[in-house]
Amino acid sequence: GSTAARGAAGRAARAACVPGAESIAPSKSAAKNAKRRAKKKAAASGAGEGAEAAAAAEEALAEASLEEAPARQQSDLDPTAKKIRNLQKKLKQIEALKAKASLTPEQQAKVATEGAIREEVAALEAQRGS
């Protein structure tokens, strides 16, 4: 049962791609979330049949792969934007660490890099703007 559903989901994801284009598989978490949503949707509609649930999983997986494709292509085109996004993510993590009472030495070292990361983000944004 589940092996057939995974195979069908993979075929559906490949079929959703543009012919001749590189196939972009969804991330593990995206595939897992798509399956979870499909399963929840099937349970809510009272569909206990495996074939119908598998079809819903295929559809959800295909939608997930189509949603992710433009985001991945954009990040490949603009490495500066990707770097800025990565640094901003680090700054969010640092802010979360600063809110904690006790930090490990590794966490303290990460918080200490905040100024350098902020400078790098400012420099990259200035570079991208010009």
All heavy atoms as an XYZ file, in Angstrom:
917
protein
N       0.784     -1.189      0.000
C       0.000      0.000      0.000
C       0.828      1.255      0.000
O       0.761      2.017     -0.935
N       1.659      1.498      1.035
C       2.364      2.772      1.153
C       3.464      2.901      0.111
O       3.750      3.989     -0.360
C       2.931      2.951      2.559
O       3.926      1.993      2.811
N       4.086      1.782     -0.264
C       5.128      1.841     -1.289
C       4.523      2.267     -2.623
O       5.088      3.087     -3.334
C       5.828      0.473     -1.432
O       6.274      0.063     -0.156
C       6.980      0.547     -2.399
N       3.346      1.734     -2.933
C       2.679      2.105     -4.180
C       2.289      3.581     -4.158
O       2.403      4.277     -5.164
C       1.451      1.229     -4.405
N       1.843      4.057     -3.000
C       1.455      5.467     -2.891
C       2.657      6.372     -3.082
O       2.566      7.410     -3.734
C       0.805      5.746     -1.533
N       3.808      5.993     -2.497
C       5.024      6.805     -2.674
C       5.453      6.816     -4.124
O       5.852      7.852     -4.656
C       6.150      6.284     -1.789
C       6.025      6.689     -0.349
C       7.331      6.446      0.373
N       7.725      5.053      0.298
C       7.613      4.176      1.295
N       7.140      4.551      2.449
N       7.993      2.926      1.140
N       5.379      5.664     -4.796
C       5.759      5.600     -6.203
C       4.853      6.450     -7.063
O       5.288      7.159     -7.956
N       3.553      6.399     -6.765
C       2.586      7.188     -7.519
C       2.805      8.675     -7.271
O       2.702      9.489     -8.193
C       1.170      6.788     -7.125
N       3.114      9.030     -6.029
C       3.364     10.437     -5.708
C       4.594     10.945     -6.452
O       4.611     12.064     -6.946
C       3.541     10.621     -4.203
N       5.622     10.125     -6.546
C       6.832     10.513     -7.272
C       6.565     10.708     -8.750
O       7.040     11.650     -9.368
N       5.758      9.790     -9.323
C       5.403      9.927    -10.740
C       4.597     11.185    -10.975
O       4.786     11.891    -11.962
C       4.638      8.699    -11.215
C       5.512      7.472    -11.407
C       4.766      6.358    -12.129
N       3.604      5.882    -11.377
C       3.650      4.987    -10.400
N       4.787      4.466    -10.043
N       2.545      4.600     -9.782
N       3.696     11.504    -10.059
C       2.876     12.702    -10.211
C       3.746     13.951    -10.150
O       3.534     14.900    -10.897
C       1.802     12.758     -9.124
N       4.719     13.960     -9.255
C       5.605     15.117     -9.134
C       6.425     15.296    -10.398
O       6.614     16.412    -10.875
C       6.517     14.967     -7.920
N       6.912     14.189    -10.969
C       7.695     14.288    -12.201
C       6.823     14.714    -13.371
O       7.248     15.455    -14.245
C       8.382     12.956    -12.497
C       9.576     12.691    -11.608
C      10.370     11.485    -12.090
N       9.597     10.253    -12.073
C       9.453      9.455    -11.010
N      10.035      9.755     -9.877
N       8.743      8.347    -11.085
N       5.570     14.271    -13.388
C       4.666     14.604    -14.483
C       4.296     16.084    -14.452
O       3.972     16.668    -15.477
C       3.411     13.744    -14.411
N       4.329     16.700    -13.281
C       3.948     18.097    -13.153
C       5.012     19.046    -13.693
O       4.749     20.214    -13.891
C       3.659     18.436    -11.690
N       6.219     18.565    -13.932
C       7.316     19.406    -14.411
C       7.153     19.704    -15.898
O       6.512     18.970    -16.630
C       8.660     18.706    -14.181
S       9.051     18.527    -12.447
N       7.784     20.761    -16.325
C       7.784     21.132    -17.721
C       8.721     20.183    -18.463
O       9.842     19.944    -18.012
C       8.268     22.593    -17.882
C       8.370     22.969    -19.339
C       7.367     23.520    -17.132
N       8.296     19.623    -19.591
C       9.174     18.721    -20.333
C      10.466     19.425    -20.740
O      10.441     20.556    -21.192
C       8.361     18.346    -21.575
C       6.944     18.631    -21.207
C       6.993     19.747    -20.216
N      11.575     18.761    -20.526
C      12.868     19.314    -20.885
C      13.495     20.151    -19.785
O      14.659     20.495    -19.845
N      12.721     20.502    -18.778
C      13.255     21.291    -17.668
C      13.820     20.350    -16.614
O      13.465     19.184    -16.553
C      12.156     22.149    -17.052
N      14.714     20.894    -15.790
C      15.248     20.098    -14.696
C      14.132     19.794    -13.725
O      13.338     20.654    -13.397
C      16.326     20.895    -13.938
C      17.715     20.604    -14.377
C      18.710     21.322    -13.480
O      18.696     21.128    -12.260
O      19.510     22.070    -14.046
N      14.082     18.558    -13.263
C      13.043     18.237    -12.290
C      13.508     18.689    -10.912
O      14.636     18.450    -10.517
C      12.764     16.732    -12.282
O      13.906     16.028    -11.867
N      12.630     19.391    -10.217
C      12.936     19.884     -8.880
C      12.043     19.132     -7.909
O      10.832     19.332     -7.904
C      12.684     21.406     -8.768
C      13.559     22.141     -9.776
C      12.932     21.884     -7.355
C      13.295     23.621     -9.830
N      12.638     18.256     -7.129
C      11.864     17.488     -6.165
C      11.602     18.353     -4.938
O      12.457     19.133     -4.539
C      12.637     16.240     -5.766
N      10.425     18.221     -4.347
C      10.162     18.987     -3.125
C      11.055     18.501     -1.992
O      11.517     17.361     -2.002
C       8.694     18.716     -2.830
C       8.370     17.459     -3.552
C       9.299     17.409     -4.729
N      11.291     19.363     -1.029
C      12.115     18.973      0.101
C      11.409     17.885      0.889
O      10.212     17.653      0.726
C      12.366     20.184      0.999
O      11.143     20.610      1.570
N      12.149     17.212      1.751
C      11.552     16.151      2.561
C      10.401     16.683      3.394
O       9.349     16.052      3.486
C      12.601     15.536      3.499
C      13.575     14.615      2.815
C      14.488     13.987      3.851
C      15.478     13.054      3.214
N      16.349     12.432      4.217
N      10.603     17.854      3.994
C       9.553     18.406      4.849
C       8.327     18.793      4.030
O       7.201     18.608      4.479
C      10.074     19.597      5.640
O      10.517     20.607      4.775
N       8.525     19.315      2.819
C       7.388     19.688      1.982
C       6.592     18.450      1.574
O       5.359     18.465      1.588
C       7.846     20.448      0.744
N       7.296     17.395      1.223
C       6.620     16.159      0.846
C       5.863     15.577      2.039
O       4.723     15.119      1.911
C       7.629     15.144      0.314
N       6.503     15.615      3.200
C       5.880     15.094      4.419
C       4.625     15.892      4.766
O       3.582     15.323      5.100
C       6.894     15.163      5.563
C       6.463     14.511      6.835
C       7.603     14.572      7.840
C       7.242     13.940      9.152
N       8.340     14.031     10.122
N       4.730     17.229      4.669
C       3.578     18.079      4.968
C       2.452     17.858      3.966
O       1.279     17.869      4.326
C       3.984     19.548      4.995
C       4.817     19.891      6.199
O       4.757     19.215      7.226
N       5.616     20.938      6.096
N       2.794     17.669      2.694
C       1.777     17.428      1.673
C       1.037     16.132      1.950
O      -0.191     16.066      1.848
C       2.424     17.386      0.285
N       1.773     15.102      2.324
C       1.145     13.817      2.651
C       0.255     13.964      3.877
O      -0.848     13.414      3.932
C       2.207     12.747      2.911
C       2.900     12.272      1.658
C       3.909     11.210      1.992
C       4.691     10.776      0.771
N       5.700      9.764      1.098
N       0.739     14.708      4.871
C      -0.039     14.902      6.095
C      -1.343     15.635      5.788
O      -2.411     15.264      6.274
C       0.788     15.688      7.117
C       0.087     15.828      8.456
C       0.912     16.588      9.469
N       2.212     15.976      9.686
C       3.366     16.640      9.706
N       3.382     17.943      9.521
N       4.502     16.028      9.927
N      -1.271     16.689      4.947
C      -2.482     17.430      4.586
C      -3.456     16.546      3.817
O      -4.668     16.599      4.035
C      -2.130     18.660      3.747
C      -1.547     19.801      4.549
C      -1.480     21.077      3.705
N      -0.713     20.910      2.475
C       0.589     21.145      2.360
N       1.277     21.559      3.392
N       1.200     20.978      1.205
N      -2.927     15.741      2.901
C      -3.785     14.859      2.112
C      -4.466     13.826      3.006
O      -5.655     13.533      2.834
C      -2.960     14.168      1.033
N      -3.724     13.297      3.945
C      -4.276     12.296      4.861
C      -5.366     12.922      5.725
O      -6.435     12.329      5.937
C      -3.155     11.736      5.741
C      -3.553     10.561      6.577
C      -2.337     10.002      7.303
C      -2.695      8.815      8.168
N      -1.529      8.293      8.888
N      -5.105     14.137      6.217
C      -6.077     14.845      7.048
C      -7.331     15.165      6.237
O      -8.461     15.017      6.716
C      -5.446     16.133      7.584
C      -6.279     16.868      8.587
C      -5.506     18.054      9.131
C      -6.312     18.834     10.141
N      -5.578     19.991     10.649
N      -7.143     15.566      4.984
C      -8.253     15.895      4.114
C      -9.099     14.655      3.831
O     -10.326     14.716      3.846
C      -7.694     16.471      2.808
C      -8.712     17.046      1.867
C      -8.002     17.651      0.664
C      -8.945     18.283     -0.303
N      -8.243     18.815     -1.473
N      -8.432     13.530      3.601
C      -9.147     12.278      3.336
C      -9.926     11.831      4.563
O     -11.061     11.361      4.458
C      -8.161     11.199      2.900
N      -9.340     11.992      5.740
C     -10.018     11.596      6.972
C     -11.221     12.502      7.236
O     -12.267     12.050      7.700
C      -9.050     11.656      8.143
N     -11.099     13.781      6.933
C     -12.184     14.731      7.163
C     -13.362     14.463      6.234
O     -14.510     14.628      6.620
C     -11.688     16.154      6.974
N     -13.080     14.031      5.020
C     -14.161     13.779      4.071
C     -14.755     12.382      4.256
O     -15.706     12.030      3.571
C     -13.661     13.950      2.633
O     -12.727     12.939      2.323
N     -14.176     11.598      5.161
C     -14.699     10.264      5.430
C     -14.296      9.251      4.379
O     -14.883      8.181      4.285
N     -13.317      9.577      3.579
C     -12.863      8.655      2.534
C     -11.851      7.685      3.137
O     -10.706      8.031      3.326
C     -12.237      9.429      1.381
N     -12.273      6.501      3.426
C     -11.390      5.504      3.994
C     -10.718      4.665      2.933
O      -9.946      3.766      3.243
N     -11.005      4.913      1.680
C     -10.433      4.109      0.608
C      -9.007      4.547      0.316
O      -8.716      5.725      0.210
C     -11.289      4.250     -0.656
C     -12.719      3.761     -0.459
C     -13.585      4.045     -1.662
O     -13.086      4.657     -2.617
O     -14.748      3.651     -1.637
N      -8.124      3.591      0.173
C      -6.714      3.879     -0.058
C      -6.452      4.539     -1.398
O      -5.588      5.399     -1.517
N      -7.178      4.157     -2.433
C      -6.947      4.708     -3.768
C      -7.264      6.200     -3.801
O      -6.525      6.991     -4.383
C      -7.800      3.968     -4.797
N      -8.349      6.577     -3.141
C      -8.727      7.993     -3.131
C      -7.734      8.816     -2.317
O      -7.354      9.919     -2.702
C     -10.136      8.143     -2.550
C     -10.743      9.503     -2.800
C     -12.208      9.550     -2.416
O     -12.914      8.555     -2.606
O     -12.616     10.614     -1.926
N      -7.276      8.252     -1.198
C      -6.291      8.946     -0.366
C      -4.973      9.091     -1.122
O      -4.308     10.121     -1.031
C      -6.072      8.188      0.937
N      -4.593      8.064     -1.879
C      -3.360      8.121     -2.658
C      -3.457      9.194     -3.739
O      -2.504      9.931     -3.988
C      -3.059      6.768     -3.296
N      -4.643      9.312     -4.351
C      -4.832     10.334     -5.379
C      -4.726     11.728     -4.766
O      -4.121     12.629     -5.354
C      -6.187     10.159     -6.059
N      -5.286     11.890     -3.567
C      -5.196     13.182     -2.891
C      -3.751     13.496     -2.529
O      -3.306     14.636     -2.634
C      -6.065     13.185     -1.638
N      -2.985     12.484     -2.105
C      -1.575     12.675     -1.765
C      -0.780     13.078     -3.002
O       0.086     13.959     -2.935
C      -0.998     11.405     -1.148
N      -1.079     12.442     -4.142
C      -0.390     12.788     -5.394
C      -0.646     14.247     -5.762
O       0.263     14.978     -6.127
C      -0.893     11.896     -6.538
C      -0.437     10.466     -6.481
C      -1.035      9.652     -7.620
O      -1.285     10.217     -8.703
O      -1.233      8.453     -7.425
N      -1.918     14.651     -5.638
C      -2.282     16.018     -5.997
C      -1.591     17.030     -5.078
O      -1.046     18.028     -5.538
C      -3.797     16.175     -5.894
C      -4.307     17.530     -6.327
C      -5.816     17.624     -6.233
O      -6.498     16.604     -6.455
O      -6.296     18.720     -5.939
N      -1.580     16.745     -3.785
C      -0.946     17.654     -2.827
C       0.551     17.744     -3.070
O       1.144     18.821     -2.988
C      -1.224     17.196     -1.398
N       1.170     16.617     -3.396
C       2.609     16.595     -3.650
C       2.935     17.386     -4.916
O       3.899     18.144     -4.956
C       3.100     15.154     -3.772
C       4.595     14.943     -3.854
C       5.262     15.516     -2.603
C       4.924     13.471     -3.956
N       2.102     17.249     -5.933
C       2.315     17.991     -7.174
C       2.187     19.487     -6.926
O       2.975     20.288     -7.428
C       1.330     17.534     -8.240
N       1.182     19.879     -6.111
C       1.009     21.290     -5.777
C       2.219     21.823     -5.025
O       2.696     22.918     -5.304
C      -0.247     21.491     -4.916
C      -1.542     21.308     -5.660
C      -2.750     21.382     -4.741
O      -2.598     21.830     -3.591
O      -3.838     21.001     -5.183
N       2.742     21.032     -4.083
C       3.895     21.458     -3.289
C       5.113     21.668     -4.188
O       5.849     22.638     -4.031
C       4.208     20.452     -2.197
N       5.321     20.776     -5.146
C       6.488     20.911     -6.013
C       6.346     22.120     -6.936
O       7.324     22.790     -7.241
C       6.719     19.638     -6.825
O       5.652     19.423     -7.718
N       5.116     22.425     -7.358
C       4.905     23.589     -8.214
C       5.071     24.888     -7.436
O       5.569     25.870     -7.971
C       3.511     23.535     -8.837
C       3.286     22.470     -9.900
C       1.826     22.462    -10.340
C       4.189     22.683    -11.097
N       4.671     24.897     -6.162
C       4.803     26.099     -5.351
C       6.260     26.417     -5.060
O       6.647     27.567     -4.991
C       4.037     25.940     -4.026
C       2.536     25.930     -4.197
C       1.815     25.536     -2.916
O       2.486     25.316     -1.889
O       0.578     25.440     -2.953
N       7.073     25.397     -4.862
C       8.468     25.612     -4.489
C       9.351     25.975     -5.674
O      10.357     26.622     -5.512
C       9.043     24.361     -3.818
C       8.544     24.150     -2.416
C       9.240     23.009     -1.731
O      10.215     22.495     -2.298
O       8.827     22.654     -0.645
N       8.991     25.570     -6.869
C       9.844     25.772     -8.030
C      10.212     27.243     -8.257
O      11.384     27.550     -8.425
C       9.209     25.167     -9.271
N       9.263     28.181     -8.263
C       9.651     29.575     -8.510
C      10.593     30.127     -7.437
O      11.514     30.867     -7.745
C       8.322     30.328     -8.497
C       7.284     29.306     -8.764
C       7.830     28.027     -8.186
N      10.381     29.762     -6.190
C      11.234     30.267     -5.112
C      12.666     29.777     -5.291
O      13.620     30.528     -5.101
C      10.686     29.838     -3.755
N      12.823     28.534     -5.646
C      14.172     27.996     -5.831
C      14.859     28.636     -7.025
O      16.032     28.940     -6.985
C      14.120     26.474     -6.011
C      13.794     25.754     -4.738
C      13.897     24.282     -4.930
N      13.511     23.598     -3.699
C      13.611     22.314     -3.526
N      14.077     21.552     -4.477
N      13.260     21.759     -2.403
N      14.126     28.857     -8.107
C      14.732     29.477     -9.282
C      15.161     30.904     -8.971
O      16.213     31.341     -9.411
C      13.747     29.462    -10.441
C      13.525     28.074    -11.003
C      12.416     28.038    -12.035
O      11.717     29.015    -12.238
N      12.254     26.900    -12.682
N      14.383     31.624     -8.198
C      14.720     33.001     -7.862
C      15.992     33.035     -7.023
O      16.859     33.870     -7.249
C      13.567     33.656     -7.098
C      13.866     35.096     -6.746
C      12.778     35.709     -5.879
O      11.887     35.016     -5.433
N      12.866     36.982     -5.654
N      16.118     32.141     -6.051
C      17.300     32.145     -5.197
C      18.547     31.788     -5.997
O      19.630     32.266     -5.697
C      17.121     31.196     -4.010
O      17.042     29.866     -4.458
N      18.394     30.948     -7.033
C      19.537     30.616     -7.877
C      19.966     31.827     -8.704
O      21.140     32.001     -8.986
C      19.196     29.450     -8.814
C      19.041     28.137     -8.062
O      19.525     28.050     -6.917
O      18.437     27.206     -8.625
N      19.011     32.667     -9.070
C      19.325     33.808     -9.908
C      19.991     34.942     -9.126
O      20.785     35.672     -9.659
C      18.045     34.336    -10.568
C      17.383     33.397    -11.564
C      16.086     33.996    -12.083
C      18.315     33.092    -12.723
N      19.661     35.095     -7.850
C      20.173     36.214     -7.079
C      20.871     35.706     -5.808
O      20.248     35.612     -4.752
C      19.034     37.172     -6.727
C      19.535     38.482     -6.144
O      20.760     38.654     -6.024
O      18.701     39.336     -5.812
N      22.158     35.380     -5.889
C      22.872     34.870     -4.711
C      22.992     35.910     -3.598
O      23.063     35.558     -2.425
C      24.240     34.468     -5.247
C      24.378     35.150     -6.553
C      22.995     35.408     -7.068
N      22.966     37.198     -3.956
C      23.050     38.252     -2.933
C      21.800     38.228     -2.057
O      21.888     38.303     -0.836
C      23.209     39.627     -3.594
O      24.344     39.590     -4.468
C      23.419     40.711     -2.567
N      20.638     38.091     -2.684
C      19.384     38.031     -1.928
C      19.363     36.798     -1.033
O      18.892     36.849      0.102
C      18.197     38.014     -2.873
N      19.890     35.711     -1.556
C      19.943     34.466     -0.778
C      20.838     34.650      0.449
O      20.485     34.232      1.555
C      20.482     33.347     -1.672
C      20.422     31.986     -1.065
C      20.847     30.946     -2.088
C      20.784     29.561     -1.524
N      21.192     28.552     -2.491
N      21.967     35.307      0.278
C      22.900     35.551      1.380
C      22.263     36.468      2.428
O      22.376     36.228      3.633
C      24.189     36.167      0.822
C      25.247     36.459      1.852
C      25.909     35.201      2.354
C      27.078     35.552      3.261
N      27.628     34.393      3.905
N      21.567     37.522      1.956
C      20.899     38.445      2.879
C      19.848     37.699      3.685
O      19.750     37.868      4.904
C      20.271     39.632      2.109
C      21.375     40.526      1.553
C      19.327     40.429      3.002
C      20.882     41.606      0.599
N      19.065     36.864      3.015
C      18.020     36.088      3.694
C      18.636     35.167      4.750
O      18.131     35.051      5.860
C      17.233     35.287      2.659
C      15.927     34.741      3.152
C      15.058     34.178      2.040
N      15.731     33.187      1.233
C      15.986     33.305     -0.067
N      15.620     34.381     -0.717
N      16.595     32.346     -0.725
N      19.753     34.557      4.415
C      20.457     33.666      5.346
C      20.948     34.443      6.566
O      20.801     33.996      7.708
C      21.622     32.992      4.616
C      22.334     31.979      5.460
O      21.818     31.547      6.478
N      23.520     31.597      5.041
N      21.522     35.615      6.337
C      22.024     36.428      7.448
C      20.884     36.938      8.327
O      21.012     36.993      9.554
C      22.857     37.598      6.915
C      24.180     37.204      6.252
C      24.808     38.408      5.564
C      25.135     36.607      7.255
N      19.764     37.304      7.713
C      18.617     37.761      8.499
C      18.063     36.633      9.360
O      17.611     36.856     10.482
C      17.541     38.330      7.576
C      17.938     39.667      6.992
C      16.969     40.185      5.956
O      16.205     39.436      5.368
N      17.009     41.491      5.711
N      18.125     35.426      8.841
C      17.700     34.249      9.626
C      18.604     34.091     10.846
O      18.135     33.823     11.951
C      17.760     33.009      8.740
C      17.308     31.740      9.409
C      17.374     30.585      8.425
C      17.078     29.274      9.095
N      17.228     28.145      8.178
N      19.901     34.286     10.653
C      20.841     34.201     11.774
C      20.550     35.277     12.808
O      20.632     35.029     14.013
C      22.285     34.332     11.279
C      22.792     33.100     10.562
C      24.240     33.275     10.129
C      24.712     32.071      9.343
N      26.121     32.198      8.960
N      20.198     36.479     12.342
C      19.881     37.565     13.273
C      18.634     37.236     14.096
O      18.577     37.545     15.290
C      19.687     38.880     12.515
C      20.971     39.505     11.957
C      20.648     40.689     11.066
C      21.898     39.919     13.083
N      17.644     36.593     13.472
C      16.444     36.182     14.213
C      16.819     35.162     15.292
O      16.309     35.211     16.410
C      15.409     35.564     13.274
C      14.658     36.572     12.450
C      13.624     35.889     11.591
C      12.946     36.860     10.665
N      11.966     36.208      9.784
N      17.725     34.237     14.950
C      18.168     33.238     15.918
C      18.903     33.911     17.078
O      18.728     33.537     18.236
C      19.073     32.201     15.245
C      18.356     31.320     14.248
C      19.300     30.452     13.430
O      20.510     30.681     13.408
N      18.753     29.466     12.743
N      19.710     34.911     16.762
C      20.450     35.639     17.800
C      19.474     36.362     18.728
O      19.645     36.343     19.951
C      21.466     36.613     17.154
C      22.624     35.815     16.539
C      21.981     37.617     18.176
C      23.578     36.636     15.693
N      18.447     36.991     18.147
C      17.443     37.679     18.968
C      16.758     36.698     19.914
O      16.510     37.014     21.080
C      16.406     38.384     18.085
C      16.953     39.546     17.286
C      17.513     40.665     18.145
O      16.966     40.939     19.226
O      18.516     41.273     17.735
N      16.470     35.503     19.426
C      15.834     34.482     20.269
C      16.778     34.054     21.386
O      16.352     33.832     22.531
C      15.429     33.282     19.431
N      18.070     33.951     21.074
C      19.053     33.563     22.092
C      19.197     34.650     23.153
O      19.362     34.348     24.330
C      20.415     33.281     21.443
C      20.530     32.005     20.619
C      21.895     31.937     19.947
C      20.305     30.781     21.479
N      19.139     35.912     22.734
C      19.294     37.022     23.683
C      18.153     37.028     24.709
O      18.326     37.505     25.828
C      19.344     38.352     22.937
C      20.670     38.557     22.203
C      20.598     39.665     21.190
C      20.698     41.036     21.779
N      20.753     42.087     20.735
N      17.004     36.479     24.329
C      15.858     36.443     25.232
C      15.998     35.346     26.291
O      15.314     35.385     27.307
C      14.580     36.223     24.428
N      16.883     34.381     26.042
C      17.075     33.285     26.987
C      17.909     33.748     28.184
O      18.736     34.646     28.066
C      17.785     32.105     26.306
C      16.939     31.405     25.248
C      17.726     30.356     24.535
C      17.535     29.004     25.185
N      18.219     27.940     24.434
N      17.709     33.075     29.314
C      18.416     33.442     30.546
C      19.852     32.920     30.543
O      20.798     33.656     30.806
C      17.663     32.905     31.755
N      20.029     31.648     30.253
C      21.383     31.078     30.284
C      21.754     30.554     28.900
O      20.942     29.934     28.225
C      21.451     29.935     31.308
O      20.551     28.908     30.954
N      22.976     30.844     28.503
C      23.452     30.441     27.176
C      24.693     29.563     27.299
O      25.523     29.775     28.184
C      23.794     31.671     26.336
C      22.675     32.663     26.041
C      23.221     33.866     25.298
C      21.575     32.007     25.247
N      24.828     28.637     26.368
C      26.039     27.822     26.298
C      27.149     28.681     25.693
O      26.872     29.721     25.078
C      25.813     26.582     25.407
O      25.611     27.022     24.070
C      24.634     25.748     25.885
N      28.401     28.260     25.822
C      29.492     29.032     25.195
C      29.314     29.201     23.682
O      29.622     30.267     23.144
C      30.739     28.203     25.505
C      30.390     27.460     26.753
C      28.913     27.188     26.660
N      28.780     28.173     23.012
C      28.555     28.276     21.571
C      27.499     29.342     21.268
O      27.626     30.120     20.322
C      28.102     26.928     20.991
C      29.167     25.854     20.995
C      29.237     25.101     22.332
O      28.338     25.283     23.192
O      30.198     24.354     22.522
N      26.443     29.363     22.090
C      25.387     30.353     21.893
C      25.896     31.765     22.177
O      25.553     32.711     21.476
C      24.184     30.021     22.784
C      23.449     28.757     22.360
C      22.400     28.334     23.370
O      22.541     28.564     24.569
N      21.349     27.695     22.888
N      26.746     31.900     23.191
C      27.331     33.210     23.503
C      28.197     33.701     22.348
O      28.191     34.885     22.002
C      28.156     33.127     24.792
C      27.305     32.931     26.037
C      28.135     32.666     27.286
O      29.360     32.554     27.220
N      27.467     32.566     28.428
N      28.942     32.779     21.730
C      29.781     33.139     20.588
C      28.916     33.615     19.413
O      29.267     34.563     18.708
C      30.641     31.957     20.167
N      27.774     32.949     19.223
C      26.877     33.337     18.132
C      26.306     34.734     18.380
O      26.240     35.561     17.460
C      25.738     32.319     18.009
C      24.872     32.523     16.803
C      23.929     31.353     16.616
C      23.263     31.431     15.269
N      22.513     30.239     14.936
N      25.921     35.024     19.620
C      25.386     36.342     19.960
C      26.459     37.406     19.747
O      26.169     38.522     19.302
C      24.848     36.360     21.417
C      24.521     37.763     21.865
C      23.616     35.467     21.533
N      27.713     37.062     20.006
C      28.812     38.015     19.855
C      29.035     38.416     18.397
O      29.603     39.475     18.119
C      30.095     37.425     20.433
N      28.577     37.601     17.449
C      28.770     37.906     16.026
C      27.682     38.811     15.457
O      27.709     39.133     14.273
C      28.802     36.606     15.185
O      27.533     35.956     15.297
C      29.901     35.668     15.636
N      26.740     39.248     16.295
C      25.597     40.030     15.813
C      26.031     41.291     15.059
O      25.525     41.584     13.970
C      24.679     40.415     16.979
C      23.471     41.220     16.532
C      22.580     41.630     17.689
O      23.009     41.517     18.856
O      21.466     42.083     17.417
N      26.966     42.053     15.614
C      27.403     43.295     14.968
C      27.986     43.055     13.584
O      27.661     43.775     12.633
N      28.821     42.050     13.466
C      29.441     41.743     12.174
C      28.388     41.311     11.157
O      28.460     41.695      9.979
C      30.491     40.639     12.345
N      27.405     40.544     11.606
C      26.350     40.085     10.693
C      25.515     41.275     10.221
O      25.203     41.391      9.035
C      25.464     39.015     11.372
C      26.273     37.729     11.580
C      24.224     38.724     10.537
C      25.549     36.657     12.367
N      25.188     42.176     11.143
C      24.399     43.364     10.761
C      25.163     44.210      9.737
O      24.578     44.733      8.790
C      24.055     44.196     11.992
C      23.016     43.538     12.875
C      22.446     44.498     13.897
N      21.580     43.824     14.828
C      20.303     43.529     14.584
N      19.768     43.838     13.433
N      19.576     42.914     15.498
N      26.497     44.369      9.934
C      27.314     45.136      8.982
C      27.313     44.468      7.607
O      27.216     45.139      6.578
C      28.747     45.251      9.498
C      28.902     46.166     10.698
C      30.309     46.146     11.269
O      31.222     45.583     10.632
O      30.485     46.704     12.369
N      27.416     43.138      7.605
C      27.452     42.410      6.339
C      26.113     42.540      5.603
O      26.085     42.727      4.380
C      27.772     40.928      6.591
C      28.060     40.161      5.334
C      28.545     38.748      5.590
O      28.788     38.373      6.752
O      28.679     37.998      4.598
N      25.005     42.472      6.341
C      23.684     42.641      5.722
C      23.577     44.036      5.110
O      23.130     44.195      3.970
C      22.551     42.412      6.758
C      21.213     42.872      6.204
C      22.481     40.956      7.160
N      24.011     45.060      5.854
C      23.944     46.438      5.345
C      24.787     46.588      4.079
O      24.359     47.219      3.104
C      24.415     47.408      6.425
N      25.984     46.002      4.071
C      26.860     46.093      2.906
C      26.241     45.388      1.695
O      26.277     45.907      0.575
C      28.223     45.489      3.230
N      25.650     44.207      1.928
C      25.045     43.467      0.813
C      23.823     44.197      0.268
O      23.607     44.221     -0.949
C      24.661     42.056      1.265
C      25.820     41.087      1.488
C      25.339     39.809      2.139
C      26.505     40.752      0.155
N      23.025     44.785      1.156
C      21.845     45.529      0.697
C      22.264     46.761     -0.100
O      21.641     47.106     -1.091
C      20.954     45.906      1.878
C      20.193     44.720      2.437
C      19.359     45.044      3.654
O      19.597     46.086      4.310
O      18.453     44.239      3.964
N      23.341     47.425      0.336
C      23.844     48.584     -0.397
C      24.372     48.162     -1.772
O      24.152     48.839     -2.770
C      24.946     49.275      0.402
N      25.052     47.025     -1.813
C      25.596     46.495     -3.077
C      24.470     46.133     -4.037
O      24.547     46.412     -5.211
C      26.459     45.266     -2.774
C      26.962     44.556     -4.018
C      27.630     43.238     -3.667
O      27.799     42.888     -2.512
N      28.006     42.492     -4.685
N      23.426     45.515     -3.499
C      22.301     45.096     -4.325
C      21.532     46.297     -4.850
O      21.037     46.299     -5.963
C      21.367     44.181     -3.524
C      20.331     43.506     -4.369
C      19.559     42.484     -3.618
N      18.686     43.163     -2.654
C      17.716     42.567     -1.993
N      17.509     41.284     -2.152
N      16.966     43.226     -1.143
N      21.456     47.338     -4.031
C      20.717     48.539     -4.432
C      21.397     49.338     -5.523
O      20.757     50.021     -6.296
N      22.714     49.252     -5.614
C      23.432     50.052     -6.622
C      23.659     49.328     -7.916
O      23.293     48.266     -8.147
C      24.792     50.468     -6.061
O      25.573     49.327     -5.756
